[in-house]
Amino acid sequence: MAREEGLTQLLLDKNTRRILGAGVVGINAGELIAETVLALEMGADMQDISLTIHPHPTLSETILFAAEMAEGTITDLYTPKK
């Protein structure tokens, strides 16, 4: 899409790892709402989302990447040590 602005963030319960909500801003952010609301409604945790296939290249990958970052399993992006 040749765009640099935008952010996808998943909010999770640290104990259960379940999704509590999501914040998505940027071009076509509305396209990602359905997946995050479904995950919330079904009680999905970060592993459920990270094990779900997300096509490449798509915006839905940002949901996958957020879940993988929470799980510590991401391989597509560099995450500095805290």
Order of alpha helices (4+ residues) and beta strands (2+ residues): beta-beta-alpha-alpha-alpha
